[in-house]
């Protein structure tokens, strides 16, 4: 493993995310590591252990229990995914999905999935550096486009199937 501070920081952020540590707390932990390394000149792996070992000392106890909104988002994700998959498979096979036409089910899936993705993006706990306020792990510029394309692909495929079968 490279003990480069940038690599260590990104691996530590991931390890802390996997332990459900809040974004604010992740920012504090990473700032402490960077300050220690800058002051001492020590290698982060020698000072703190591997990112996974260091993250094991932190828990997500400050995480709040599921709210009604969390449950609704989960149900919406389930329904939206079912609508996208069922509608697309129905279009490809040329059959209806129960009493609902496949194109309608696909449209409902997209109508649920698009706002859901936007909500999840807005509500994500951002890991901010407490010294600068900057996002420690910003989304790459291509990520929103990739998410949009993954939602648009079933619609485009469905339209192609409809046009081909007409």
Buried (B, 14 or more C-beta within 10 A) or exposed (E): EEBEBEBBBBBBBBBBBEBEBBBBBBBBBBBEBBEBBEEEEEEBBEBBEBBBEBBEEBEEEEEEEEEEEEEEBEEBBEBBBBBBBBBBBBBEEEEEBEEBBBBBBBBBBBEBBBEBBEBEEEEEBBBBBEEEEEEBBEEEEEEEEEBEEEBEEBBEBBEEBEEEEE
